[in-house]
Amino acid sequence: MDNQEEIILEWIKKAEEDEFAGEIILKDGNFFTPACFHFQQAAEKLLKSLLIFHDIEFSKTHDLLELETLLLEIEPDIKDCEEELILLNRYSVEVRYPGDYPEIFSKEANEALKAARKIKDFVLKKIKTGA
């Protein structure tokens, strides 16, 4: 295994940790906001693993749509995940702090989990097939 493969696997592992953490929090049934944050983080790390796979540099950003833009030329079907990216993008920063955002309930958190899983499936398929 070369260094790039190791780095990609580390990003995927971190994404899976975020997905798992979000699932545990979601099962608790009381804390939907941090669950959504973890699902956004999982998607972010997965997109970054795909960028690394394609040797595309990226800035330190939490913006999933910015990461999508970087992938568009080489992975145009990332557009199939745009609805999920938009949904998750709102959970990146603003929900981490007290402020003016709507309360998040079970339905939204479950939608965020489904969105993160769709992005995971997309990314892992791309990395596995080498394309």
N, C-alpha and C positions, 0 to 999 in steps of 0.2 A: 504494500500500500504506500503510495507516495504522499507527500506532504499536503497537496491539495485535497486528496481524498480524505485524509485525516481531519482537515479543517472543515470540510463539508459535513462529515459525520458528526463532528462536535456541534456544529450549528443545528443539525437535525436533532441531536440528542437534547440540546437545550430547548428546542421547540417542543419536543415531546414532553419534557419536564413541565413546560408552561401549560400544555394541553392537559396533562394529568392533574396539575395543581388546580386549574380551572374546573375540571370535572369534580374534584373533591369538594371544592368550595360550592359548586352548583348543587351537589347532593345534600349539602348542609341545609339548603333551602332558605337561608337568611341573608346571604351576602352575594347578590347578583352582580353588583358593580365590579368587585375584584375578579369575579369569574370572567366577565367580559374582557377586562384588562388582560388577563392571562391568555385568553383566546386570541386577542389581537397580537400579543407578543409572540405567540406560536406562529401565526401567519407571517409576521414580520421576519422572524428568524428563518422560516422556510423559504421565503422569497430571497432572502440574502444568501441562503445556501445555494439556490439556483443561480443567482448572480455570480457567485464564486465559481460554480461549476462551469459557467460560460466565460470566466475570466473578465467579468465586467466589474469595474470599480464602482463603489457607491459611497455616498457620504454618510455620516452618522445622522440618520433620520428615522423617525417613527412613521413617516407618511407612506402608507401602503400604495397610494396612487403614484407617488414619485418613484417607488420601486417598480411598479407596473410599467411606467413609462420607460425605464431603463431596459426592461425585458422585451418590450413590444417588437423591436426589430428582429430579434432572434427567436422569440416565442410569441408570435402574434396571437395565438389562441389563448393567451393569458386573459384576453378580453372576455372569454367565457366565464371568468371568475370576477369580473368587475363589480357586479352587484354585491358579492360577498366582501370584496375589498372595501367598497364604499361603506357597507354596514359596519365592518370591523374598525375602519379608520377612525370613527368617532370615539372609540374606546382607548385610544393611544395615550393621550396626555391629560385632557381636561377632566376625565372621570377620576383621576388619581387624587384630585384635590377638591376641597369644598368649593362650591361655586354654583353657577347657574347652568345646570344641566338637568334634564328630566330624570326622574327616578326610574331605575331599571327594575323590571320584574322578571319573573321566571320565563315568560314567553320570549322576551328579548334575549335573555341569557342562553336559552336553548337554540335560538336562531343563530346566535354568535358561535356556539359550539358547532352547529351544522356548517356554518360558513368556514370556520377554521379547518374542519375535516375535509371539505371540498378542496380547499387550497392545498392541504397536505397531500391529498390524493393526486392532484395535478402535479405538484412539485416532485413527489417521489416517483411518479410514472416517468416524468421527463428525465430525472437523474438516472433511474434504472435502465431506461432504454438508450441513454446516451445522447438524447436529442433534445 
